[in-house]
Every structure is written in C-alpha cells, then in structure tokens.
C-alpha cells in the first residue's frame, strides 16, 4: 500500500524538514511520497481555498482512500490511525492519501472527496509542523502494527 501526502506549500529546509525526513526514512512498511503544491497564479482571497483544493485533489491517486487533516475533523488516536491503516492494507487498498491544506483551510472539493476527516486536536498547527506530526504518526502506526515497543500506551 502506497501512502501519498498532498500538502500545500513548499518545505525549504529547517528543523521541520529535518523532522519530516527523519521519520519518512524510518517508514519501511509503506512507500511514502510527499507531493507539495502551491498556487502559481494570483487568485482573489476568497478563492484561495478552492484553488488550492484543485491542486491538492490532483495529488490523490485514483481510488485512494483519502484522509483530510482538519481541526474540525474527528479526533484520532495513534492506535486508531494504526488500526485504520492496517485495515486498509488488509483489504488490499493500493493507495492512501492524506491531505494538508493551506492557511485558508480546505476548499469544499477536498471535503467532498474525503473518506475520513481527522484532527490532531482542536488546535491549529503550522502546516510544516503538521507534516512532521503526520509522518511521525504514520511511522508510529507501522510500529504499532508490528508490535514494536516504540508506542508505549
């Protein structure tokens, strides 16, 4: 099962990029690809989320189960994420996508495409930090499913 993370904005180095790469390299169970998108044209402020939604949706492989990260989504636990990924793998799902929106949130198209809207708490996290949190949770799910003691809950 391949995991694709579609994210608005470019990571240009720094501690956030180091964190993402640290955990990305440790994910061995699933191929993990991060696809970054950003608007190349000017759009009106009230159209940013919709324009970014189009770009994000283009990162989602056909037939992929799609998680959308949003502060209004269902609160999840690390064990819950592991169970979901394990179940998707067991049912033979070829692709899973996680979408991280921009500063203006997700457009309606992304919300309509979502199979699951999830939250890492009710806080708003910087988008680059969210990537690090997500990749760590994917790594943690891998370890939980393998019965590894990394997750001590």
C-alpha positions as a Markdown table, in Angstrom:
| # | Residue | x | y | z |
|---|---|---|---|---|
| 1 | Unk | 0.0 | 0.0 | 0.0 |
| 2 | Unk | 1.4 | 3.4 | -1.0 |
| 3 | Unk | 0.9 | 6.5 | 1.1 |
| 4 | Unk | 0.8 | 9.9 | -0.5 |
| 5 | Unk | 0.7 | 13.1 | 1.4 |
| 6 | Unk | -0.6 | 16.1 | -0.5 |
| 7 | Unk | 0.4 | 19.3 | 1.2 |
| 8 | Unk | 0.0 | 23.0 | 0.3 |
| 9 | Unk | 3.3 | 24.9 | 0.4 |
| 10 | Unk | 6.9 | 24.0 | -0.1 |
| 11 | Unk | 9.3 | 22.8 | 2.6 |
| 12 | Unk | 12.5 | 24.6 | 2.1 |
| 13 | Unk | 14.7 | 23.1 | 4.8 |
| 14 | Unk | 15.0 | 23.9 | 8.5 |
| 15 | Unk | 14.0 | 21.8 | 11.6 |
| 16 | Unk | 10.6 | 20.9 | 10.2 |
| 17 | Unk | 12.1 | 19.4 | 7.1 |
| 18 | Unk | 14.7 | 17.6 | 9.2 |
| 19 | Unk | 11.9 | 16.1 | 11.3 |
| 20 | Unk | 9.8 | 15.0 | 8.3 |
| 21 | Unk | 12.8 | 13.4 | 6.6 |
| 22 | Unk | 13.9 | 11.7 | 9.9 |
| 23 | Unk | 10.5 | 9.9 | 10.2 |
| 24 | Unk | 10.0 | 9.4 | 6.4 |
| 25 | Unk | 13.2 | 7.4 | 6.2 |
| 26 | Unk | 12.0 | 5.2 | 9.0 |
| 27 | Unk | 8.7 | 4.2 | 7.3 |
| 28 | Unk | 9.6 | 0.9 | 5.7 |
| 29 | Unk | 6.2 | -0.8 | 5.6 |
| 30 | Unk | 4.7 | 1.5 | 3.0 |
| 31 | Unk | 6.2 | 3.6 | 0.2 |
| 32 | Unk | 5.6 | 7.2 | 1.3 |
| 33 | Unk | 5.5 | 10.1 | -1.1 |
| 34 | Unk | 5.0 | 13.8 | -0.3 |
| 35 | Unk | 3.6 | 15.9 | -3.1 |
| 36 | Unk | 3.8 | 19.6 | -2.4 |
| 37 | Unk | 1.6 | 22.1 | -4.3 |
| 38 | Unk | 1.4 | 25.8 | -4.3 |
| 39 | Unk | -0.6 | 28.4 | -6.3 |
| 40 | Unk | 1.4 | 29.9 | -9.1 |
| 41 | Unk | -1.2 | 32.4 | -10.1 |
| 42 | Unk | -3.0 | 35.2 | -8.2 |
| 43 | Unk | -6.5 | 34.5 | -7.1 |
| 44 | Unk | -8.9 | 36.5 | -5.0 |
| 45 | Unk | -8.6 | 36.0 | -1.3 |
| 46 | Unk | -12.0 | 34.3 | -1.1 |
| 47 | Unk | -10.9 | 31.8 | -3.9 |
| 48 | Unk | -7.6 | 30.6 | -2.4 |
| 49 | Unk | -9.0 | 27.5 | -0.6 |
| 50 | Unk | -10.9 | 26.4 | -3.7 |
| 51 | Unk | -7.9 | 26.9 | -6.0 |
| 52 | Unk | -5.7 | 25.0 | -3.5 |
| 53 | Unk | -8.3 | 22.3 | -3.4 |
| 54 | Unk | -7.9 | 21.7 | -7.1 |
| 55 | Unk | -4.2 | 21.3 | -6.7 |
| 56 | Unk | -4.5 | 19.0 | -3.7 |
| 57 | Unk | -7.0 | 16.8 | -5.4 |
| 58 | Unk | -4.6 | 16.3 | -8.3 |
| 59 | Unk | -2.2 | 14.7 | -5.9 |
| 60 | Unk | -4.7 | 11.9 | -4.9 |
| 61 | Unk | -4.2 | 8.7 | -6.8 |
| 62 | Unk | -7.3 | 7.2 | -8.5 |
| 63 | Unk | -9.2 | 5.1 | -6.0 |
| 64 | Unk | -7.2 | 6.2 | -3.0 |
| 65 | Unk | -8.8 | 6.2 | 0.5 |
| 66 | Unk | -8.4 | 9.9 | 1.4 |
| 67 | Unk | -7.8 | 11.3 | 4.9 |
| 68 | Unk | -8.2 | 15.1 | 5.2 |
| 69 | Unk | -6.5 | 16.7 | 8.1 |
| 70 | Unk | -8.6 | 19.5 | 9.6 |
| 71 | Unk | -9.1 | 20.9 | 13.1 |
| 72 | Unk | -12.8 | 20.3 | 12.8 |
| 73 | Unk | -12.3 | 16.6 | 12.0 |
| 74 | Unk | -12.8 | 13.6 | 14.1 |
| 75 | Unk | -10.2 | 13.3 | 16.9 |
| 76 | Unk | -8.0 | 10.4 | 16.4 |
| 77 | Unk | -5.5 | 8.4 | 18.5 |
| 78 | Unk | -2.3 | 6.8 | 17.3 |
| 79 | Unk | -3.8 | 3.4 | 17.9 |
| 80 | Unk | -6.8 | 4.4 | 15.9 |
| 81 | Unk | -4.7 | 5.6 | 13.0 |
| 82 | Unk | -2.8 | 2.3 | 13.1 |
| 83 | Unk | -6.0 | 0.3 | 13.0 |
| 84 | Unk | -7.3 | 2.3 | 10.1 |
| 85 | Unk | -4.1 | 1.9 | 8.1 |
| 86 | Unk | -3.9 | -1.8 | 9.0 |
| 87 | Unk | -7.5 | -2.4 | 7.9 |
| 88 | Unk | -6.9 | -0.5 | 4.6 |
| 89 | Unk | -3.8 | -2.6 | 4.0 |
| 90 | Unk | -5.7 | -5.9 | 4.8 |
| 91 | Unk | -8.5 | -5.1 | 2.4 |
| 92 | Unk | -5.9 | -4.7 | -0.3 |
| 93 | Unk | -6.2 | -0.9 | -0.7 |
| 94 | Unk | -3.5 | 0.2 | -3.2 |
| 95 | Unk | -3.2 | 3.8 | -2.2 |
| 96 | Unk | -4.0 | 6.0 | 0.8 |
| 97 | Unk | -3.8 | 9.8 | 0.6 |
| 98 | Unk | -3.5 | 12.4 | 3.4 |
| 99 | Unk | -4.3 | 16.0 | 2.5 |
| 100 | Unk | -2.9 | 19.0 | 4.4 |
| 101 | Unk | -4.5 | 22.3 | 3.4 |
| 102 | Unk | -3.1 | 25.8 | 3.4 |
| 103 | Unk | -3.6 | 28.8 | 5.7 |
| 104 | Unk | -7.2 | 29.2 | 4.5 |
| 105 | Unk | -8.2 | 25.7 | 5.2 |
| 106 | Unk | -9.7 | 23.2 | 2.8 |
| 107 | Unk | -12.0 | 24.0 | -0.1 |
| 108 | Unk | -15.3 | 22.2 | -0.5 |
| 109 | Unk | -13.9 | 19.9 | -3.2 |
| 110 | Unk | -11.4 | 18.4 | -0.7 |
| 111 | Unk | -14.1 | 17.9 | 2.0 |
| 112 | Unk | -16.4 | 16.2 | -0.5 |
| 113 | Unk | -13.6 | 13.9 | -1.7 |
| 114 | Unk | -12.6 | 12.9 | 1.9 |
| 115 | Unk | -13.3 | 9.4 | 3.1 |
| 116 | Unk | -12.3 | 10.5 | 6.6 |
| 117 | Unk | -11.7 | 14.0 | 8.1 |
| 118 | Unk | -9.4 | 13.8 | 11.1 |
| 119 | Unk | -7.8 | 16.2 | 13.5 |
| 120 | Unk | -4.7 | 16.2 | 15.6 |
| 121 | Unk | -6.5 | 18.1 | 18.3 |
| 122 | Unk | -8.6 | 21.2 | 18.1 |
| 123 | Unk | -5.5 | 23.4 | 17.8 |
| 124 | Unk | -4.4 | 25.0 | 14.6 |
| 125 | Unk | -1.0 | 23.7 | 13.7 |
| 126 | Unk | 1.5 | 25.3 | 11.3 |
| 127 | Unk | 1.4 | 23.4 | 8.1 |
| 128 | Unk | 5.0 | 22.4 | 8.1 |
| 129 | Unk | 4.7 | 21.1 | 11.7 |
| 130 | Unk | 1.6 | 19.2 | 10.7 |
| 131 | Unk | 3.7 | 17.3 | 8.1 |
| 132 | Unk | 6.1 | 16.3 | 10.8 |
| 133 | Unk | 3.3 | 15.2 | 13.1 |
| 134 | Unk | 1.7 | 13.2 | 10.3 |
| 135 | Unk | 4.8 | 11.4 | 9.1 |
| 136 | Unk | 5.6 | 10.5 | 12.8 |
| 137 | Unk | 2.1 | 9.1 | 13.2 |
| 138 | Unk | 2.5 | 7.0 | 10.1 |
| 139 | Unk | 5.8 | 5.7 | 11.4 |
| 140 | Unk | 4.1 | 5.1 | 14.8 |
| 141 | Unk | 1.3 | 3.2 | 13.1 |
| 142 | Unk | 3.9 | 1.0 | 11.4 |
| 143 | Unk | 5.5 | 0.3 | 14.8 |
| 144 | Unk | 2.1 | -0.4 | 16.5 |
| 145 | Unk | 1.1 | -2.9 | 13.8 |
| 146 | Unk | 4.5 | -4.6 | 14.1 |
| 147 | Unk | 4.1 | -4.9 | 17.8 |
| 148 | Unk | 7.2 | -2.8 | 18.4 |
| 149 | Unk | 7.6 | -1.1 | 21.8 |
| 150 | Unk | 8.1 | 2.4 | 20.2 |
| 151 | Unk | 4.4 | 3.2 | 21.1 |
| 152 | Unk | 4.1 | 2.8 | 24.8 |
| 153 | Unk | 0.4 | 3.4 | 25.5 |
